[in-house]
Amino acid sequence: MARLHETLPLDVGTLDRGRTISHICEGDAVPGLLIPRLTALWQAGRFPFDQLIRTYPLADINEAEHDCDTGRVVKPVLIPDGRRH
């Protein structure tokens, strides 16, 4: 998901009654459980993860960030040796 680049307006009372706003980075999945499940979904043709990523040479880091910010790519992957895969 692309980053939010603007203020998030909240009405008074939005966070009452114990409500909170939180940010999750990388989720809280258990890799030993999640990876085999995602692999099985991919093998069944139900999780096209290869369509969610795009590789960029490290020199194109600004393009990778721009593509992520604009929603062109879900997961930009930087390749240090400069090759696109």
MDTraj code that builds the backbone (N, CA, C; nanometers):
import mdtraj as md
import numpy as np

residues = "MET ALA ARG LEU HIS GLU THR LEU PRO LEU ASP VAL GLY THR LEU ASP ARG GLY ARG THR ILE SER HIS ILE CYS GLU GLY ASP ALA VAL PRO GLY LEU LEU ILE PRO ARG LEU THR ALA LEU TRP GLN ALA GLY ARG PHE PRO PHE ASP GLN LEU ILE ARG THR TYR PRO LEU ALA ASP ILE ASN GLU ALA GLU HIS ASP CYS ASP THR GLY ARG VAL VAL LYS PRO VAL LEU ILE PRO ASP GLY ARG ARG HIS".split()
xyz = np.array([
    [0.0844, -0.1158, 0.0000],
    [0.0000, 0.0000, 0.0000],
    [0.0894, 0.1227, 0.0000],
    [0.0561, 0.2194, -0.0795],
    [0.1341, 0.3426, -0.0859],
    [0.1178, 0.4233, 0.0420],
    [0.2154, 0.5079, 0.0669],
    [0.2125, 0.5919, 0.1858],
    [0.1075, 0.7012, 0.1732],
    [0.0574, 0.7453, 0.2878],
    [-0.0358, 0.8570, 0.2931],
    [0.0461, 0.9838, 0.3045],
    [0.0348, 1.0739, 0.2074],
    [0.1159, 1.1946, 0.2056],
    [0.0357, 1.3194, 0.2402],
    [-0.0609, 1.3034, 0.3253],
    [-0.1389, 1.4176, 0.3674],
    [-0.1858, 1.3965, 0.5100],
    [-0.2404, 1.4995, 0.5681],
    [-0.2897, 1.4920, 0.7040],
    [-0.4127, 1.4019, 0.7101],
    [-0.4222, 1.3247, 0.8164],
    [-0.5381, 1.2397, 0.8382],
    [-0.6271, 1.3096, 0.9400],
    [-0.7325, 1.3763, 0.8938],
    [-0.8182, 1.4503, 0.9869],
    [-0.9024, 1.3553, 1.0717],
    [-0.9100, 1.3850, 1.1998],
    [-0.9917, 1.3049, 1.2912],
    [-1.0878, 1.3973, 1.3646],
    [-1.2133, 1.3555, 1.3722],
    [-1.3117, 1.4312, 1.4476],
    [-1.2914, 1.4095, 1.5967],
    [-1.3318, 1.5085, 1.6752],
    [-1.3270, 1.4952, 1.8201],
    [-1.4088, 1.3716, 1.8581],
    [-1.3538, 1.2909, 1.9454],
    [-1.4236, 1.1704, 1.9889],
    [-1.3887, 1.0461, 1.9090],
    [-1.3094, 1.0618, 1.8024],
    [-1.2742, 0.9471, 1.7205],
    [-1.2016, 0.8406, 1.8013],
    [-1.1192, 0.8853, 1.8942],
    [-1.0390, 0.7901, 1.9705],
    [-1.0913, 0.7691, 2.1123],
    [-1.2192, 0.7956, 2.1324],
    [-1.2732, 0.7721, 2.2665],
    [-1.3064, 0.6242, 2.2850],
    [-1.3455, 0.5872, 2.4009],
    [-1.3821, 0.4498, 2.4356],
    [-1.2726, 0.3482, 2.4027],
    [-1.1484, 0.3872, 2.4244],
    [-1.0377, 0.2934, 2.4079],
    [-0.9924, 0.2685, 2.2652],
    [-1.0438, 0.3410, 2.1703],
    [-1.0018, 0.3228, 2.0314],
    [-0.8607, 0.3782, 2.0131],
    [-0.7857, 0.3166, 1.9247],
    [-0.6491, 0.3615, 1.8966],
    [-0.6222, 0.3578, 1.7473],
    [-0.5179, 0.4261, 1.7080],
    [-0.4668, 0.4202, 1.5715],
    [-0.3281, 0.3601, 1.5827],
    [-0.2984, 0.2626, 1.4982],
    [-0.1665, 0.2018, 1.5016],
    [-0.1152, 0.1814, 1.3596],
    [0.0125, 0.1613, 1.3502],
    [0.0784, 0.1387, 1.2224],
    [0.1449, 0.0018, 1.2292],
    [0.1282, -0.0757, 1.1262],
    [0.1898, -0.2076, 1.1222],
    [0.2895, -0.2093, 1.0069],
    [0.4114, -0.2456, 1.0381],
    [0.5155, -0.2593, 0.9364],
    [0.5588, -0.4052, 0.9337],
    [0.5423, -0.4699, 0.8215],
    [0.5764, -0.6105, 0.8036],
    [0.4769, -0.7055, 0.8707],
    [0.3747, -0.6551, 0.9363],
    [0.2742, -0.7409, 0.9978],
    [0.3274, -0.8175, 1.1171],
    [0.2456, -0.9018, 1.1753],
    [0.2931, -0.9842, 1.2861],
    [0.2716, -1.1310, 1.2543],
    [0.2995, -1.1676, 1.1304],
    [0.2863, -1.3064, 1.0888],
    [0.4008, -1.3903, 1.1447],
    [0.3759, -1.5170, 1.1613],
    [0.4787, -1.6128, 1.2015],
    [0.5341, -1.6735, 1.0723],
    [0.6580, -1.6407, 1.0353],
    [0.7105, -1.6856, 0.9063],
    [0.7006, -1.8360, 0.8835],
    [0.7227, -1.9152, 0.9874],
    [0.7164, -2.0609, 0.9725],
    [0.5788, -2.1118, 0.9341],
    [0.4760, -2.0336, 0.9628],
    [0.3390, -2.0694, 0.9252],
    [0.2965, -1.9995, 0.7966],
    [0.3320, -1.8710, 0.7865],
    [0.2862, -1.7918, 0.6733],
    [0.3512, -1.8327, 0.5415],
    [0.4818, -1.8523, 0.5407],
    [0.5523, -1.8811, 0.4156],
    [0.5036, -2.0108, 0.3511],
    [0.4900, -2.1215, 0.4256],
    [0.4349, -2.2418, 0.3608],
    [0.2922, -2.2208, 0.3087],
    [0.2119, -2.1440, 0.3799],
    [0.0748, -2.1179, 0.3335],
    [0.0752, -2.0359, 0.2052],
    [0.1571, -1.9304, 0.2006],
    [0.1647, -1.8477, 0.0799],
    [0.2217, -1.9270, -0.0366],
    [0.3195, -2.0127, -0.0087],
    [0.3770, -2.0973, -0.1136],
    [0.2710, -2.1903, -0.1722],
    [0.1915, -2.2497, -0.0858],
    [0.0841, -2.3384, -0.1328],
    [-0.0183, -2.2613, -0.2158],
    [-0.0529, -2.1416, -0.1723],
    [-0.1467, -2.0593, -0.2496],
    [-0.0883, -2.0242, -0.3856],
    [0.0405, -1.9907, -0.3885],
    [0.1072, -1.9580, -0.5151],
    [0.1078, -2.0795, -0.6071],
    [0.1413, -2.1969, -0.5536],
    [0.1441, -2.3183, -0.6343],
    [0.0055, -2.3514, -0.6894],
    [-0.0980, -2.3156, -0.6160],
    [-0.2353, -2.3398, -0.6606],
    [-0.2843, -2.2306, -0.7558],
    [-0.1978, -2.1329, -0.7845],
    [-0.2366, -2.0245, -0.8742],
    [-0.3269, -1.9206, -0.8104],
    [-0.3274, -1.9146, -0.6772],
    [-0.4173, -1.8235, -0.6063],
    [-0.3463, -1.7052, -0.5422],
    [-0.2129, -1.6978, -0.5533],
    [-0.1379, -1.5864, -0.4950],
    [-0.0235, -1.5484, -0.5892],
    [-0.0491, -1.4571, -0.6830],
    [0.0517, -1.4213, -0.7834],
    [0.1537, -1.3194, -0.7299],
    [0.2315, -1.3603, -0.6279],
    [0.3235, -1.2660, -0.5657],
    [0.4234, -1.2087, -0.6652],
    [0.4565, -1.2861, -0.7683],
    [0.5518, -1.2384, -0.8670],
    [0.4991, -1.1165, -0.9437],
    [0.3685, -1.0928, -0.9394],
    [0.3113, -0.9740, -1.0030],
    [0.3084, -0.8538, -0.9081],
    [0.3421, -0.8756, -0.7815],
    [0.3391, -0.7678, -0.6827],
    [0.4733, -0.6972, -0.6684],
    [0.5814, -0.7618, -0.7167],
    [0.7139, -0.7030, -0.7006],
    [0.7682, -0.6551, -0.8341],
    [0.8650, -0.5660, -0.8241],
    [0.9399, -0.5209, -0.9406],
    [1.0800, -0.4910, -0.8918],
    [1.1791, -0.5335, -0.9671],
    [1.3169, -0.5085, -0.9262],
    [1.3708, -0.3822, -0.9929],
    [1.4619, -0.3178, -0.9215],
    [1.5265, -0.1949, -0.9681],
    [1.6741, -0.2023, -0.9330],
    [1.7611, -0.1530, -1.0214],
    [1.9014, -0.1384, -0.9815],
    [1.9083, -0.0374, -0.8666],
    [2.0037, -0.0536, -0.7784],
    [2.0168, 0.0362, -0.6643],
    [2.0253, 0.1823, -0.7081],
    [2.0859, 0.2059, -0.8218],
    [2.0976, 0.3437, -0.8721],
    [1.9610, 0.4057, -0.9020],
    [1.8580, 0.3231, -0.9209],
    [1.7232, 0.3728, -0.9512],
    [1.6350, 0.3786, -0.8265],
    [1.6950, 0.3980, -0.7112],
    [1.6202, 0.3994, -0.5859],
    [1.5096, 0.5045, -0.5850],
    [1.5352, 0.6199, -0.6468],
    [1.4327, 0.7251, -0.6506],
    [1.3132, 0.6829, -0.7360],
    [1.3395, 0.6162, -0.8468],
    [1.2300, 0.5655, -0.9309],
    [1.1497, 0.4597, -0.8553],
    [1.2194, 0.3731, -0.7826],
    [1.1516, 0.2686, -0.7043],
    [1.0598, 0.3315, -0.6001],
    [1.1096, 0.4332, -0.5309],
    [1.0268, 0.4998, -0.4302],
    [0.9078, 0.5694, -0.4954],
    [0.9307, 0.6361, -0.6072],
    [0.8220, 0.7047, -0.6786],
    [0.7155, 0.6044, -0.7233],
    [0.7584, 0.4907, -0.7803],
    [0.6633, 0.3897, -0.8265],
    [0.5812, 0.3342, -0.7103],
    [0.6439, 0.3195, -0.5947],
    [0.5711, 0.2721, -0.4763],
    [0.4715, 0.3778, -0.4295],
    [0.5166, 0.5017, -0.4236],
    [0.4295, 0.6112, -0.3786],
    [0.3084, 0.6305, -0.4685],
    [0.3256, 0.6067, -0.5988],
    [0.2160, 0.6281, -0.6935],
    [0.1324, 0.5023, -0.7156],
    [0.1703, 0.3918, -0.6508],
    [0.0929, 0.2689, -0.6636],
    [0.1262, 0.1855, -0.7857],
    [0.2316, 0.2225, -0.8565],
    [0.2707, 0.1460, -0.9761],
    [0.3221, 0.0073, -0.9389],
    [0.3803, -0.0027, -0.8203],
    [0.4331, -0.1303, -0.7731],
    [0.3987, -0.1443, -0.6253],
    [0.3734, -0.2666, -0.5815],
    [0.3423, -0.2914, -0.4406],
    [0.4710, -0.3061, -0.3610],
    [0.5677, -0.3815, -0.4142],
    [0.6922, -0.4071, -0.3421],
    [0.8111, -0.3845, -0.4349],
    [0.8747, -0.2664, -0.4268],
    [0.9956, -0.2462, -0.5055],
    [1.1129, -0.3183, -0.4383],
    [1.1923, -0.3877, -0.5181],
    [1.3083, -0.4613, -0.4673],
    [1.4328, -0.4041, -0.5331],
    [1.5262, -0.3562, -0.4507],
    [1.6503, -0.2979, -0.5019],
    [1.7562, -0.4064, -0.5168],
    [1.8224, -0.4077, -0.6335],
    [1.9277, -0.5046, -0.6634],
    [2.0605, -0.4300, -0.6615],
    [2.1501, -0.4630, -0.5666],
    [2.2755, -0.3878, -0.5512],
    [2.3658, -0.3879, -0.6742],
    [2.3696, -0.4973, -0.7507],
    [2.4641, -0.5018, -0.8624],
    [2.4155, -0.4299, -0.9875],
    [2.2965, -0.3736, -0.9829],
    [2.2471, -0.2916, -1.0926],
    [2.1708, -0.3623, -1.2010],
    [2.1489, -0.4932, -1.1882],
    [2.0752, -0.5653, -1.2926],
    [1.9263, -0.5650, -1.2622],
    [1.8436, -0.5480, -1.3644],
    [1.6988, -0.5678, -1.3514],
    [1.6714, -0.7143, -1.3765],
    [1.5844, -0.7712, -1.2977],
    [1.5488, -0.9117, -1.3158],
    [1.4079, -0.9240, -1.3665],
])
top = md.Topology()
chain = top.add_chain()
for i, resn in enumerate(residues, 1):
    res = top.add_residue(resn, chain, resSeq=i)
    for name in ("N", "CA", "C"):
        top.add_atom(name, md.element.get_by_symbol(name[0]), res)
traj = md.Trajectory(xyz[None], top)
